[in-house]
Amino acid sequence: MKRMLINATQQEELRVALVDGQRLYDLDIESPGHEQKKANIYKGKITRIEPSLEAAFVDYGAERHGFLPLKEIAREYFPANYSAHGRPNIKDVLREGQEVIVQIDKEERGNKGAALTTFISLAGSYLVLMPNNPRAGGISRRIEGDDRTELKEALASLELPEGMGLIVRTAGVGKSAEALQWDLSFRLKHWEAIQKAAESRPAPFLIHQESNVIVRAFRDYLRQDIGEILIDNPKVMEMARQHIAALGRPDFSSKIKLYTGEIPLFSHYQIESQIESAFQREVRLPSGGSIVIDSTEALTAIDINSARATRGGDIEETAFNTNLEAADEIARQLRLRDLGGLIVIDFIDMTPVRHQRAVENRLREAVRQDRARIQISHISRFGLLEMSRQRLSPSLGESSHHVCPRCSGTGTVRDNESLSLSILRLIEEEALKENTQEVHAIVPVPIASYLLNEKRTAVNAIETRQDGVRCVIVPNDQMETPHYSVLRVRKGEETPTLSYMLPKLHEEAMALPSEEEYAERKRPEQPALATFAMPDVPPAPTPVEPAVSVATAKKDNVAAAQPAQPGLFSRFLNALKQLFSGEETKAVETAAPKAEEKAERQQDRRKPRQNNRRDRNERRDTRDNRAGRDGGEPEEETKAEAAVVEHTTEETVIAPAQVVEKPQDVVCVDDDHNHASAPMTRAPAPEYVPETPHHSDWQRPSFHFEGKGAAGGHSATRHASAPATRPQPVE
């Protein structure tokens, strides 16, 4: 039986696993600071237009600017007087400084910024709304026969505004036109709230954030073949029941159960070791063979080794059986690790063509249940099979690993003898330069020992040939190979100091990366629509009033100036954040009654300091504004949220998002809700953001190289490697 296991015992990490019996076949892990950004909606500003790339760069609040291709720009951002004559020129379409609403299509990876799109997609329980693409729309390919005919008839009766597109998900099968209209109405109101929030303040800022891992698990994995949903935390289990009920999926409510065993949940189903295999480079096969997975900048390479495999009567049969085993395990590892992009598999050589075709078919069958879009080629004459897998989210390695500060991610370091000789040549090269007084080599202890003993004669020869130049070799126990620093001191610039004090003297030039700096995580962003919630229950599948009258009634309720109450989905997210962040949160609507009392207390505490403060009036105003809110968030964010709350008193909606295809003029969509011929985006669901202080992003000094013969300055620096710059919070 297939089960969904949710491990919520540790607040630092939330894990969702799907198992078939005791075999793990899908995994999702989320930890603070590594929240998924794909499908987040931002308001950004065009900073640069590149006609050669037919794209623009957008500042949406991240360190790197996003990449917006011309094909992903909606017509609404074109100038009003623009008339197309052939292929449009991006300089005629956009202008620098223009503000746009964008959605993340592909997350940042390595040195590449995020790929953005202006074609927004909002997914609900049964429908996916494309608010600014009239050509998008269709019905999932999985829906066939009479169900497809019934949905076409139901779609014809929906009140869809002009200029919008709609996709029907498989969850919409069997739903009445009233239920579909209910879902559509809330999608439309969500889009209105996004537009209002975007108008509330200038770019860049986050408008709407993608859901947490539990909501995504219900959204992406809930199928009829899931027999049980086991949760090891009572509070999470109760909130999961409420969320399932709010989705209009009561058939799954009875499947949610609390796990109370003494053995940890994942250990009970013997999947902890399988999870650990997803973090390993080498994975063992049942027959004794193994697969080795290496990820590079360009592609993921997978090698298959027979090792101790003895299954088969001869070498050909052994190779064939090992390749069949490897095909099944590769498909599973791709899902567990969420590897995307180009993948090249080096199978063990097989002479018979029928064996090659059998292995290809086994791999195609193994990836059939994968949510990602996959393309598989044939095994080439070199024994290689190329395939591509859609990158749904950052891989497990990207989200849980940081670059090694010693080897900079290469996995190897240069040996001591080779590195010592390289440094010796560099010392001589710096000594040859005119006007050189001293050459300081600050190196690891083993390198210094080698240079001062085995190569002492060579160092003395350099000083003899370059009359007047002094070579100083200083061991630094804080350094590890392959890092080193060679600095040139010109005549008249030398500083009288002891040799063992030189590392401190040149501390800035030698700034070395540390593991703590690499592991530093940024605080999560706060979306402007954090208060946007879901209705308590969907309409019953019985004849109801037209959707227009329902919307009118809700607007009347808003006009009555009644206090807004948080929806069920909002309460679900609020309680979930309280559980894992350990913070007590309050609804935004309850802050007003206590604002005056908090302001008075803070004013009393400030009185002794008022005489010694220059801008005390301005600072008091700032604190008063902050005292009136529970979260201490920026004033403009509070105004934006207040506008949203006022507009959506009882009409708040956001069903869990679905992965959707890019708008195309087609009717069929593959899998659950994906267009057949464009990259997928994931429409966001609202998420409560815990109250956290704001920190400015700053850059630590990068570990850099200064090329030889640098003009000016005190010294010329060379290093063996240059790890990437990492952000840190401001003290």
N, C-alpha and C positions, 0 to 999 in steps of 0.2 A: 504494500500500500504506500502511496505517496503521501508525504507529510511536509508541512511547513513548520520549522523549528525556529523560535525567536528567543535568543539569549539576551536578557536585559538585566543581568545581575551586576555588571560593572558599568559605572556611569561614564568611564572614559571610552568605552567601545560598545557599540550596538551591533549584534550579528544576526543575520537572517540566513538560514540554510534550508534548502529543499533536498529531501532525501527520498529515495525509492528503496524501501526496506532499510538497509544499512549502508547504502551506496549514495554518497554525496554527488549531486549533479548540478547544483547551482549555489552560489554564495554571494552575499552582499554584506559588506562591513563598512560602518561609518564611525568616524571618530571626530571629536571637536577640532576645528581648524582645517578639516579636509572635506567639508560639505560640498556636495556636487553643485556646480554652477551652471551646468548645461540646462537650458530652458528657462534660466532666470531672465527677467525682463528689466531693462535699464533705460534710462534716458541719457543719451550720449550726445557729444558734440563733434562735428567733423573738424579734425585738426590738420589733415593733409590730404591732398588729392593727387594720385599718381596715374596719369594717363597711360604710361607704359605698362602698368599692371591692370589697367581698367578696374581700379579699386580705390577706395578711400580708407583712411585710418581714422578710427573713432575713439575718443577719450570717453570711457564709460565708468571710470573710477578705479580701474586696476592699474598696476604698475606699467604693464605693456598695453599699448593701444590696440584695440580690436581691428580686425581686417574685414572690410565690408565690400564684397565684389559688386560690380555693376548689375549682374543678373539678380542680386538679392535686394535690389532697391525697388520699393513699391512706387506705383505711379503717383501716389498722393504727395510724394516729396519732389516731384518734377516741378519746374516753374509753371505758373498758370498759363503763360503764353508760349509754352514749348510745343513745337510741332516736329514730329519725328520724320526724318528723311534718311531712310536706311538705318544703319547701325548707329545708335546714339553715342555721343561723346560724353564721357563722365564729367568733363569740365562744364558742359552745357547743362548737365542734370543737377549737380550738387555745387555748393559753394562752401568755402572754409568758414567755420563758425556756425554753420547751420545745425540745429538741434533735431535729433531723430529718436524715435522709440525703437530699440533694437532688442533682439532675443539672441542668446548665445546658442549657436548651432554646433560648434566644436569648441571644447575647452582648451585652455593654454596647455602646451606640451613642449617641454624642452625650452628652446629659445624662440618658439613660435607663439605669437599672441593668439587670442581667441578668434574664431571665425564667427561673424555676426550675420544676422539677416533682419530685414525690416518686415518680413512676412510673418506676423505673429500667429501662433496657433494656441488655442485654449481648449483643453480637453476636459470633458465631463464624464458622467457615469455612462452615458450611452452615445454621446456625440462628441465630435471634435470641430470646433468653430474656427474658421479662417476669416477673421473680421475685415481684412484688407486685401483679399484675393478672391474676386468673383469667379475665376476660372477653376478654382480648386473645389474638389468634392467627389463623392462617390460612396460606394459600399464595399466593405471588406470582402476580399476574395474568398474568405472562409465561409461566407454566407452564400448559400446556393439554394436553388429550387424555389419552393413556395415561400420560404422565408424571405428570399431576396425580392420576390414580387410584392409581398405584403409591405416590406419596408419602403419600396418605391412608392406605393400608394400612400403610406404614412408621411413620407417626405413631401409629397405634393401638397399635403394639407397644412404643413408647418408655415408659420409666419416668419419667414426669413427676410431681413431687410436687404434692399438692393445693394450690390457690391460686395457681398459676403459669400463665402463658401462653407460647405458642411460635409463632414465625413461621418458615416454611421459605423460604430464599433460593433464587434460581435456580441457585446453585452446588451446591445439594443434589440437583439432577436426576441420576438414575442412580446415586445413592449407596445403599449397602446400609443396612439397619436398624442393623447393627453400627457402621458409620461415623457414622451420625446419633447413635447412643447415645454413642459416644466423644465427639463434639462436645458433646452435652448434659451429659455427666458433668463435663467441665471447666468448662462455664458454671456449673453448680451449685456447684462447688468455688470458683470465683472469687467467687460471691455470698457464700459462707460466709466467705471471706477478707475481703471488704469489711465484712461485719457484725462480724467480730472486730476488725478495725482500727478501726471506728467506736466500739467499746466500750473501746478502749485508753486514750483520753484525751478530755478535754472539747472541745467545739466552740469556735471554728471551726478547721478545717484541711482540707487537700486529701487525699482518700483515694486517688483514682486519676486519672491524667492521660491525655488523648487522645494518640494516636500521632503520630509525626513525619510529615513530608510524604511520604517515600518509602513508608512503610507504608500511609498513606492512599491513595497512588496505586495501589498493588497492590490494595488493598481495593476501591476505587471504580471503577477504570478497566479492570481486566484482563478483557477479553472475547476471544472467539475470533477476532474480526476484527483484533486487534492482531498484526501480522506480525513485528515486531521490537521488542526493548527494548534501546536503545543507551545505555551508561553510559560516561562519560569518566574514571572513576576505578576502578582495578583493585580496591581494597579494597571499595568500595561494590558493585562487580559481584559479587564473591565472596559478600558478605553477602546480596545480593539472591537469589543462587542458593539459599543455605541457607534463606532465608525462604520462597521459593517451594516448596522441598521440604517444609518444615515445614507449609505450608498444605495439603499433599496435592494440589498442582497440578503434577505433574512434566511435564505437556505444555507448560508455559510455560518450563521450565528451558532447553530447547534454543533458545529465542528470545532469551535474554539474551546480548548480545554486548558486547565491549569496543571502544570507539571509540578508535583510535590515530592518526587523521589529524593533520596539522600545523595545518590550519585548525580553529578552535574548532567544537565540535559544532553549536551553534545557528547559527553563521554558515555552516557547510557546507550546512545545509538552508534557509538564507535566511529565518530566522524572527526574527532580532534586530530588524529594522525593524518586523515585525508586533507583536512584544512592546512596542516603544516606542509603537506606536499606541494600545495599551491605557492609556497614561498621558496621552495627549493629549486635549484638549477637542474638537478637530475631527478627523474621520477622512475622508479622501478616498475617493471612489467611482471605479471604473474608467472610467465615462463622463465624469468631470469634475465631477460633483456632490459633495456632502459631507453628512455628518450631524454635528450638534453636540449633545454630551451634557453636561447640567448636572444635578448632584445637589443637592437641597435637603433641608431637614428633613422635609418632607411627602412628597415624591415625586421621581422622576427624570424630567426633561423631555428629550425628544429631538426636535430640529428637523431637517427635511430641506430642503436647498437645492439647486436645480438648478445654480446657478453657471454653469460653462462647458459644461454638458451639452448635447450637440447630437444625441443619439441619438433619432431619430424624425422623421417627415415634417412634423409640425405640433406645436403647443404641447401638445395633449392627449396625443399619443403620447409626446412627450418626458417629460411629467409621469408617465405610466404606467410607462415603462421605468425612470425614475429611482427611482420608488417601489418597483418590484420589486427593483432592486439594493439599495436601502436596507433592505428587509425581510430579505434574506440577511445583510447586514453587521450589522444591529442584533442579530439572533439570535446571531451570533458574538461581538460585543462584550459582550453580556450575560453570556456564559459566561466570556470572558477576564477581565472586570472583576469577575465574581461580584456583579453588582448585584441587589438584592432589594427587595421592597416594591412599592409602586404605581409604575407606569411609564406615562407619557403620551407618545404619539408624534403629532407634527404632520406628517402627510403633505402633499405638494403636492396642491392641490385637483384632484379628478377629477370630471368631470360624469357620465359613464356609470356606472350602478350596477354593471355587469358588471366594470368595471375595479376598483371598490372591493372587490368580492367576490374578485377574482383576487389582489389584494394581501393581503387577509386570509388567504386559503388559502395563499399563499406563505409568510407569516409563521408560520402554524401548522405547515406542513411543515418549516420551518427549525428550529423549536424542538423537534421531535419527539425528537431524541436527547439533549436536555438532561436531566440527572439531577434538576434541581429541578422542583417541581410548578408549572405555569404555567396561568393562566387568561387567555383573550383575548376581548375583546368585539368589537363591530362598529364600523366607522368611523361617527362621528356626523355630523350635518348640518353641524357646524363643521369637519369634516375631521380630527377627533381620534380616535385609537384608544387605549383604556385597556386595560391588562393588568397582571397581578400575577405576580411571580416569587418563589418561596420563597427566603428568605435562608438559605443553607446555612452561610455563614461571613462574617466581615467582608469587605467589598469590597476590591479591590486598592488603591483610593485611601485607604480608612480604615486599612489596615495598613501602607502605605508613605509616607503623607504626614502632615505635621503642620500645624496651623493657622498661617497667616502672622502673625507677631507685629506687623506693621504695620497690615494692614487687618482683622485678626481674622476672616479667612475670607470677607469680602464680595467681594473681588476689585476693589474700587474705594476710592479715598480722596478726601476733600473737597479742592477746589482751594484754593490759598493765599489768594486774595482773600476768598472766602466764609468760610473759617475765621478769618481775621483780624478780619473784622467781627463774627463771633460772639463772639470773645474780647473785643473792645472793649466790646460790650454787657454781657458778663459782668463785666468790670472795673467798669463803671459801676454795675451792680446790687449788687456787693459794697461799693462805696464809699458807696452810699445807706444802708447799714445803720448803726444807731446804734453809738456807741462804737468806730468804726473808725479806726485810726491809719494803717495802710498796707495797700495791696493789691499783692501780689507776683504777677507773671505770668511764669512760666518757660515759654518757648515755643521752638520750632525757630528756627533762624537766619533763614530766609526770612520767617517771620511777624514776628519782631522787627524786621527791616529795614523791612517794610511799615508796622508800627505806629509806629516811631520817625521815619519820613520822610513817607510819604503821609498818615498819620493823626496826625502830631504835634500839629496844632491841636486835634483832637478829644480827645486825651489831656490837653492843657493845660486845655481847657474843663472836663473832669471835675474836675480838681484845683481849678479856680477856683470852680465851683459848690459843691463839697463842701469848704468851707474847712477846712484842716487835714489833709485826707487826701492822702497821697503815693502816687502810682502808680509802681511800679518794674517795668520790663520788662527781663527778662534773657534773652539768647539762650543756648541750650544746644545745643552741637554734637553731643551724644549723643542728642538727640531728633529724631524725624522726624514729619512730619504723618501722621495727624491727632492725635497725642498732644500734650498740653499740660497745664499745671497752673496754676490761679489760686487763690491762698491769701490769706485775710483775716487781718490781724494786729490785735488789739484794743489799745486804749490801755493802756499799762503792761506789755504783753507783748512789746514790740519788743526785738530783740536787736541791739546795735550790731555790725555786720559790713559788710564791703565787698559791693557788689551782686553781683560775679561769684562770691562765695562762697555766695550764697543757694542754688544747686542742692544743694550739700553739706549745708547747714543743713536743707533740706526733703527730704533724700534718701529717708527712709522713706515720706513721703506720695506721692512721685513714683515709687515702685518700678515700673520698666518691665520688660516681658517681654523675654526674649532668645531667639534661635534655639536656643541650646544648651539652655535650659530646656525649650523646646517639644520638642526632639528627644531629651530624656532618656528612657531606657528602663528599665523595672523589671527586676530579676533574676527568672528563672523560679522558680515555686514548686516545692517538693519533695514529690512524692506519697508517702503512707505505704506504698503497695504497689509501690514501685519495684523490689522483688525478685521480684515475681510474674511467673513465666516460663511459656513454652509447652512442651509435650512435644516430644521430638525428632522423632517421626514419628507419623502417625495409624495406626490399625490397618489391616491389609490387608483388602481386601474379600472375606475368606473367613470361614467359620464360626469364631467365637471363643467364649471363655468368657463367661458372662453378665456384665453390667456390675457387678453386685453383688460377684461374686467378685474382679473386678479391683480395685475400690475397697478391698475387704478386704485384698488382698495389699499394696496401697500403704500402708495404715494400719499393717500389720505392719512394713513397711520403716521407717516413721517411728518406730515404737516401738523398733526396734533401735538407735536413737541413732547412725546413721551420718551422717557429714558430708554436708550438702546440696550438690549440684552444680548450677551454673546451667544452665538449659535452653537449647536452641538459640536460641529467640527472645530470651532474656535476653542471650546472648552477642552476638547480632546487634545489639541496641540498644546494648549496652556499647561494642562496637567502633565503631559509628556515631558515638556521642557523643565517643569519643576522637579520631576523625578530624576532627570539625568544631570541637571545643572546644580541641584541642591539649593536653588534660590527660591524664595517665596515671591510669587508674581501676583499682580492684581490686575483687574480689568481697567482699561483706560477710562471707562465711563464713571468709575467710583472715586476718581481722584479729586473731583471738585469739592465735595463737602469738607475735606481735610486740608484744603490748600491754604486757607486763611490761618489756621492754627499752626501749620508748619512754618509759614512765613513769619509769624510773630516770634516763634521760638528761635529761628535763625537770626532775626534782627536783634534779639536780646544778646545772643552770643557774640554778635559782631560789634556791639557798642564799645567794649574796651579797646578795640583796634581801630576805630574810626578816625581818631586823631592822627594816626601814623600812616594812613593810606591816602594816596593822592587821588585816585579815581574811585573813591568809595561808593559814590552814588551809582555809577555805572555798574560796579561789581554787585552792589546790593540788588539792583534790578535783575541782573543775571541770575543771582541766587534765588530771588523770589520766583522768577519764572521756572527755575528748576524745582523749587519746593512744591509747586503746584502740580507736579507730575510725579508719578512713581518711578519712572525709568531714568530720568536725567538725560534724555535724548535731546538733540538740537531742536531749537524752537521751530524752525521751519518744517522739520519732520512732524512735530506735533500738530502744526496747522494743517499739514497735508492729511494726516490721519484723521483729524477732526472733521475735515471736509468729507472724507470718505465715510466716516461713521454717520454723519448727518445725512448723507445721500443714501446710505444702505442700512437704515435702522433695522428693518426686518427683511430686507431683500438681499442680504449678504449670501454669496454663493461661491464656492469653488470646489468642485468635485476633484478627486485625485486626477492628476494629469496622465495623459497617455503619450506614448512616443508616436509622432506623426510624421508623415512625409512632407517634403517641401512642395509648395503649390505647383501643380502642373495641370495642363488641360487634358486630364484623363478621368475616366470614370472608375476604373478598377484600382483597388489598393490591396497590396499583398499583406500577408500575416494578419495582424489584428486591426491595424489602422494606418498602414504605411503605403504611401504612393509607390508605384513601381519604378520610378525613374528619377529620384532626387534624394538628396541627403535628408535625414530625419531630424526633426527637432522635438523637444519634449515640452509640452505646455505645462506651466507651473501650477502648483496648488499653494494656498497661503500657508504660511508657517509662522507661529508665534516666535518672536526673537527675544531671548532673555535680556534683562537690563544689564548692560555692560558699559563701562566707561569708554569714551572714545580715545583712541590713541592715534597719533600721527605716524605715518609710515616714514621710515628713514632708511638710508643705505649705509651699511658699514663699509669701511675702506676695502676695496677688492685686492686680492693678492695678484699683483700685476708684474709685468716685465717692463724694464726700460732698456731699449736696444742699445747696442754698443755705440759709443761716440756721441752720446747725448750732449747737446750743446747747452751750456749754462748749468747752474745749479751746483750743489755740493758733490754729488756722486751719480754714478750710472749704475743702475740695478738690473740684475738678470735673475730670473727664477726659472725653475724647471717646469712648473705647471701653474695654471691660473684658474682656480676654481671659481665658479660663478658667484656673483654677489647675491646675498640673501638679506631680506628685510628684517628689522628688529623693532620692537616698540620703543618709544621714547621714554627715557627715565623720567 
